[in-house]
Amino acid sequence: MKKITFSQAIIRFSVLFTSAIVLLLVSSCHYCDDCEGLQPSIVNPNIVNLSEQRPDDLRNNPYTIWVNDNTLYTINPLARITIDNDFRVTQYDMVGTNIRCDYFTINPAKTKMLLINNAWKGVSLKEYDLTAGTMQDVLDSTYNVRSALYYNDDTIIYVSLAWDDETFKDHHTNYYLYNRLTQESVLLFTSGPNYAIMDYHIIGFDVHLQQNKLLIPTRKKGTSSSLIIEYDINMRKADTLNTSFVGELACVCYNTTGDEILYSLNYYDTEIGILNVPAMTKKPLDVNTQPYVGGSDNFFPNWSPNEQHIVYASFPVAAPPGGVGKPEICILKNINH
């Protein structure tokens, strides 16, 4: 793997890419110039807004993971949210000392987290030990890590961006298997020059640990259709699922069996839904959190542990002159009813 210097990485980040959250808020969401003229809509009664329950604490949280029935983790800052069985917030605790990051994920044992923050000088990827309360560096900035997931105790899968050294063009994404004991990276999959690159594509990939498969959202250049690539880690083989999406897939997430994929889609409006893999049918979910059609932009869904509910970020569309409010943590309960 060819590495780049820290100064090159900083230049390339600043010229070619902003953080995923800034991209979503500024470039990808639709805006409302005259919200009063929009068609009224009834908010789904199965939506629970956690941010409204704790407005002093949950004010700007773009990404949340649901780890057990009563515990969720969110950013920013990194915090633990405790809820009761009726989805009421009963406790809020900051994790560490005002830890802020662009992205995080948690290991299957729910004891450690991988965190990415492009503002950390010299470091792309860190790990926080929830039990010990300690932080350690995993990969430095020369690896140009944009996202990562745990694969097993000693191995992670990370996504790196690559550019042409002379022109900074023809950028593509590389998916690596990284052994933390040997410090070796093995290239699994590269997007190549035929696919458009968006930051939320890179963040929004998933891995099925039992089936040893990667799930990669992408879009072919020159089209408005997004695709899902399923990569078999054992066979080192990539297949494209027999379906497509109009717009940009922001993220994809397997359920436990791999038969369903939770996705979020961005086009003129946003959509969160479930793809039934055997049937290749899509089921959009009613996740609008505002009392008018298209009143919120909704992203980054994650399953609840029992897969009966989802948690997601909802960005209320603001009043004139147009804009998007801060992300709120919302739960859609009873998705199968």
C-alpha positions in Angstrom: 0.0 0.0 0.0 1.4 3.4 -1.0 1.3 5.9 1.8 1.1 9.7 1.6 2.7 12.3 3.9 0.7 14.1 6.6 1.0 17.4 4.7 -0.3 15.8 1.5 -3.2 14.3 3.4 -4.2 17.6 4.9 -4.0 19.3 1.4 -6.1 16.6 -0.2 -8.7 16.6 2.6 -9.1 20.4 2.4 -9.3 20.5 -1.4 -11.3 17.5 -2.3 -13.4 16.5 0.6 -15.2 18.0 3.6 -16.4 16.0 6.5 -19.4 13.7 5.8 -21.6 15.6 8.1 -20.9 19.0 6.6 -21.4 17.6 3.1 -24.8 16.2 4.1 -25.9 19.4 5.8 -24.7 21.9 3.2 -24.7 20.0 -0.1 -27.0 17.1 0.0 -30.1 18.1 1.9 -33.0 19.9 0.2 -34.0 23.3 1.4 -37.3 25.0 2.2 -37.8 28.5 0.9 -41.5 28.8 1.9 -42.3 26.2 4.5 -45.7 27.7 5.1 -46.8 26.7 1.6 -46.0 23.1 2.0 -48.6 20.4 2.2 -49.5 19.5 5.8 -48.7 16.0 7.0 -49.4 13.9 10.0 -46.3 12.8 11.9 -46.1 9.1 12.3 -47.2 8.3 15.9 -44.5 5.6 16.1 -41.8 8.2 15.9 -40.1 9.1 19.2 -37.9 12.1 19.3 -35.2 11.6 21.9 -33.6 15.1 21.4 -36.9 16.8 22.4 -36.8 15.0 25.7 -33.3 16.3 26.6 -32.8 19.5 24.5 -29.9 20.7 26.7 -27.9 17.5 26.0 -29.1 16.1 22.7 -28.7 19.2 20.5 -26.6 18.2 17.5 -26.2 14.4 17.1 -25.7 13.2 13.5 -25.0 9.5 14.2 -26.3 7.1 16.9 -25.8 3.4 17.5 -28.3 1.3 19.5 -26.2 -1.3 21.5 -28.8 -3.0 23.7 -32.4 -2.6 24.6 -31.9 0.4 26.9 -28.5 1.9 25.8 -27.5 4.0 22.8 -24.3 5.8 22.0 -24.2 9.1 20.0 -21.9 11.9 18.9 -21.2 14.9 19.3 -19.9 14.8 22.0 -19.5 11.1 22.5 -22.2 10.1 25.0 -24.3 7.3 26.4 -28.1 7.5 26.4 -30.2 5.3 28.6 -33.8 4.8 27.8 -36.6 2.8 29.4 -38.9 0.3 27.7 -41.2 3.1 26.6 -38.3 4.9 24.8 -38.1 7.7 27.4 -34.6 9.1 28.1 -33.7 8.3 31.7 -30.0 9.2 31.7 -27.4 11.0 29.7 -23.7 10.5 30.3 -20.8 11.9 28.4 -18.1 9.3 27.5 -14.6 10.6 28.2 -13.9 14.3 28.2 -15.8 16.1 25.4 -14.8 13.6 22.7 -15.8 14.7 19.2 -15.5 12.8 16.0 -16.8 12.5 12.5 -17.7 8.9 12.8 -17.7 6.0 15.2 -18.5 2.3 15.5 -18.5 -0.2 18.3 -17.2 -3.8 18.5 -19.5 -6.8 18.9 -18.7 -7.1 22.6 -19.8 -3.5 23.1 -16.5 -2.7 25.0 -14.5 -0.7 22.5 -15.1 2.0 19.8 -13.3 3.0 16.7 -13.4 6.8 16.1 -12.5 9.0 13.2 -11.9 12.8 13.3 -10.2 14.5 10.4 -9.2 17.3 12.9 -6.9 15.0 14.8 -3.5 16.0 13.7 -1.4 13.0 12.6 -4.1 10.4 13.5 -6.9 9.1 11.3 -8.2 6.3 13.5 -8.4 5.9 17.3 -9.9 3.3 19.6 -11.7 4.1 22.9 -11.9 1.5 25.6 -15.3 1.9 27.3 -14.2 -0.3 30.3 -10.8 1.3 31.0 -11.8 4.8 29.7 -8.6 5.1 27.7 -7.9 6.1 24.1 -5.2 4.8 21.8 -4.0 5.5 18.3 -4.8 2.7 15.7 -3.8 4.2 12.3 -2.0 7.5 11.5 -2.9 10.0 8.9 -0.8 8.4 6.2 -3.4 5.7 5.9 -6.0 8.3 5.0 -8.8 6.4 6.7 -12.4 7.6 6.1 -14.3 4.8 7.8 -13.7 1.6 9.6 -15.5 -1.4 11.1 -14.5 -4.2 13.4 -14.0 -7.6 11.8 -12.6 -9.7 14.7 -10.5 -9.1 17.8 -7.3 -8.5 15.9 -8.6 -7.3 12.5 -10.5 -4.3 11.2 -11.8 -3.3 7.8 -11.0 0.3 6.9 -11.8 2.5 3.9 -9.1 4.7 2.4 -9.3 7.3 -0.3 -6.7 7.3 -3.1 -5.8 9.9 -5.8 -3.6 10.3 -8.8 -0.4 11.7 -7.3 0.0 14.4 -10.0 -3.5 15.7 -10.7 -5.3 14.8 -7.4 -8.1 13.4 -9.7 -9.4 9.9 -10.5 -9.9 9.4 -6.8 -11.4 6.1 -5.7 -12.0 4.1 -2.5 -10.0 1.1 -1.3 -11.3 -1.3 1.2 -8.5 -2.9 3.3 -8.4 -5.8 5.8 -5.9 -4.6 8.5 -4.3 -7.1 11.0 -3.5 -5.1 14.1 -0.9 -7.7 15.3 1.2 -7.8 12.1 0.2 -4.2 11.1 -0.4 -5.5 7.5 -3.1 -4.2 5.2 -4.6 -6.4 2.5 -6.6 -4.8 -0.3 -10.0 -6.4 -0.6 -11.9 -4.2 -3.0 -11.3 -0.9 -4.9 -14.1 1.2 -6.5 -11.9 2.1 -9.5 -12.6 5.1 -11.7 -16.1 4.1 -12.8 -17.8 4.9 -9.6 -18.7 8.3 -8.1 -17.3 9.0 -4.7 -19.3 10.6 -1.9 -18.2 10.8 1.7 -21.4 9.2 3.0 -20.9 6.3 0.7 -17.6 5.7 2.4 -19.0 6.0 5.9 -22.1 4.0 5.1 -20.7 0.5 4.3 -21.3 -2.6 6.5 -19.9 -6.0 7.2 -21.8 -9.2 8.0 -19.5 -11.1 10.4 -21.1 -14.5 10.1 -21.4 -14.5 6.3 -18.0 -12.7 5.8 -19.5 -10.2 3.4 -19.0 -6.5 2.8 -22.0 -4.3 1.8 -20.9 -1.3 -0.2 -23.2 1.6 -1.5 -21.9 3.3 -4.6 -23.0 5.0 -7.8 -21.7 4.7 -11.3 -20.4 8.0 -12.7 -22.6 9.8 -15.1 -25.8 8.3 -13.7 -28.3 9.1 -11.0 -28.7 5.4 -10.0 -27.1 4.0 -6.9 -26.1 0.4 -6.5 -25.2 -2.0 -3.7 -22.1 -4.1 -4.1 -21.8 -7.3 -2.0 -18.2 -8.4 -1.5 -17.4 -12.0 -0.4 -14.3 -11.7 1.8 -13.5 -15.4 1.7 -13.9 -15.8 -2.1 -12.5 -12.3 -2.8 -15.5 -11.8 -5.2 -17.7 -8.8 -5.7 -21.3 -9.0 -7.0 -23.8 -6.2 -7.6 -27.3 -6.8 -6.1 -30.1 -7.0 -8.6 -31.6 -3.7 -7.7 -30.9 0.0 -8.0 -31.9 3.3 -6.3 -32.6 6.7 -7.8 -30.4 9.1 -6.0 -27.5 8.8 -3.6 -27.4 5.9 -1.1 -26.1 7.4 2.1 -25.7 4.1 4.0 -26.6 0.5 4.1 -26.8 -1.8 7.1 -27.4 -5.6 7.3 -29.8 -7.2 9.7 -28.7 -10.2 11.7 -29.6 -12.8 9.1 -28.5 -10.7 6.1 -32.0 -11.1 4.5 -32.8 -7.4 5.0 -30.8 -4.2 4.4 -31.6 -0.9 6.1 -30.8 2.0 3.8 -31.0 5.7 3.6 -31.4 7.5 0.2 -30.9 11.1 -0.8 -32.4 12.6 -3.9 -34.8 15.6 -4.1 -36.1 14.2 -0.8 -34.6 11.7 1.6 -35.8 8.2 2.2 -35.2 5.5 4.8 -36.3 2.0 4.0 -35.7 -1.7 4.1 -34.6 -3.8 1.2 -35.7 -7.5 1.3 -32.7 -9.2 -0.2 -34.3 -12.5 -1.4 -37.3 -10.7 -3.0 -35.3 -7.5 -4.0 -38.3 -5.4 -2.8 -38.0 -2.1 -1.1 -40.2 -0.9 1.8 -39.9 2.9 2.5 -40.5 3.9 6.1 -42.5 6.9 7.3 -39.8 8.8 9.2 -40.7 12.4 8.5 -40.6 14.2 11.8 -42.3 17.5 10.8 -46.0 18.3 10.2 -45.6 18.9 6.5 -44.6 16.8 3.5 -40.8 16.8 3.1 -40.4 18.5 6.4 -37.2 16.7 7.5 -34.1 15.2 5.9 -33.4 11.8 7.5 -30.1 9.9 7.4 -27.9 7.3 9.1 -30.4 4.7 10.4 -29.3 1.8 12.6 -31.2 -1.2 13.8 -32.4 -1.7 17.3 -30.9 -4.9 18.9 -34.2 -6.8 18.3 -34.6 -5.3 14.8 -38.1 -4.2 15.6 -37.2 -0.5 15.7 -34.6 1.9 14.1 -32.8 4.9 15.3 -31.8 7.7 12.9 -30.8 11.3 12.5 -33.6 13.8 11.5 -32.7 17.2 10.2 -35.7 19.5 10.4 -36.1 21.7 7.3 -35.9 25.3 8.5 -38.1 28.3 7.7 -37.1 31.0 5.2 -34.5 31.9 3.9 -34.0 28.1 3.8 -31.7 25.7 5.6 -31.6 22.6 7.6 -31.8 22.4 11.4 -29.5 20.5 13.7 -29.8 16.7 13.6 -32.1 15.2 16.2 -32.1 11.6 17.4 -35.3 9.8 16.5 -36.6 6.3 16.9 -39.2 4.7 14.6 -40.7 1.9 16.7 -42.6 -1.2 15.5 -41.3 -1.0 11.9 -43.0 -4.4 11.1 -46.5 -3.3 12.1 
